[in-house]
Amino acid sequence: MKKLLHIGCGPARKQNTTSGFNVPEWNEIRFDIDASVSPDVIGSMTDMKAVAAQSVDAIFSSHNIEHLYPHEVPVALNEWLRVLQPDGFAVITCPDLQSVCALIAQDKLVEPAYASPSGPVAPLDILYGHRPAMARGNLYMAHRCGFTASVLMQVLLQLGFKKAAVMARPAFFDLWAVASKSDRSEVEMRALIAAHFPA
């Protein structure tokens, strides 16, 4: 079986990742800094020594990299590259600051942008972290950096991924990226996109 490292899993499971990963061929390893969500491995994205080098085939990271300070992003992505097999890849989703800032430019900083299971989410929450969760003491939810589509693409390629594709979804205020450790062909990248990007 192929190994999927679900980074920053929180309470989520494989079925909450992508349609491409939610199949029997993928064995999920849940990784989180927060012991209360009962991950398989407890650790930080910037120090993944509990995960062996070249031991996983793919990484899924949903809304995690924005919790890092900007100087920590290269450290974390180097860790991801270290644990990935030579032909491994990562699927990443995070807030899209360009679409969020469009609302802020309209003076809608604290107006609900969308409804989540945790309640209304405003641009302020997308920028800096979900205020109700932080008010309850979960400061893991704080956001410390952010990306636009072009910046995320630039970061992934500059830090060592050989190929990457990034999609912005302004209606959902998020970015989706797939980044390959190896130099995949355009056909192979399109297959990854089809399997792992939302429809």
RACORQUI-V834908 format. One record per backbone hydrogen bond with DSSP energy under -1.0 kcal/mol. NH is the residue of the N-H (numbers start at 0). CO is the residue of the C=O. If there is no record, write none. Layout:
<<NH CO> <NH CO>>
This chain:
<<1 24> <3 26> <4 57> <5 28> <6 4> <6 59> <7 30> <8 30> <11 8> <15 12> <16 13> <19 194> <21 17> <22 20> <25 22> <26 1> <28 3> <30 5> <31 40> <36 33> <37 34> <39 29> <40 29> <42 31> <46 43> <50 47> <53 81> <54 51> <54 82> <55 82> <56 2> <57 2> <58 88> <59 4> <60 90> <62 92> <66 63> <67 64> <71 68> <75 71> <76 72> <77 73> <78 74> <79 75> <80 76> <81 77> <82 78> <83 79> <84 55> <87 84> <88 56> <89 178> <90 58> <91 176> <92 60> <93 174> <95 172> <96 146> <99 95> <100 96> <101 97> <102 98> <103 99> <104 100> <106 103> <107 102> <112 120> <113 120> <115 118> <118 115> <120 113> <123 108> <125 121> <126 122> <127 123> <128 124> <133 129> <134 130> <135 131> <136 133> <137 132> <138 136> <140 137> <141 138> <142 127> <143 65> <144 65> <151 147> <152 148> <153 149> <154 150> <155 151> <156 152> <157 153> <158 154> <160 155> <161 179> <162 179> <164 177> <166 175> <168 173> <171 168> <173 168> <174 93> <175 166> <176 91> <177 164> <178 89> <179 162> <180 87> <183 181> <188 184> <189 185> <190 186> <191 187> <192 188> <193 189> <194 190> <195 191> <196 192>>
